[in-house]
Amino acid sequence: MWRNALLGEVAEVKSDGLMVDIAQERTVFIKFTENTLFPAGSDFNKGDYIQVIGEWEKEVFNAHVLQTTGQRRQRMKGPRREN
């Protein structure tokens, strides 16, 4: 798990986001915002594997870009941003 990106399996679909099972047997809430981008569409189902870039706000992960991967451990492509 990275600080600004997550990979996981959708456990529950909600109107304002997704409950996602990530590493270390942890479930987090991925929140949709008015600025969230969905490059592959926004039709998510329980069991889908997703990748998301965003930022933490306490225990909630606010999504900037969110898409299904089709595979469990697919890596996101692009340069790593240093903070």
ABEGO torsion letter per residue (X at the ends): XBAABBBBBBABBBAAEBBBBBBGGBBBBBBBBAABBBAAEABBBBGBBBBBBBBBBEABBBBABBBBAGBAABBBBEBBBBX
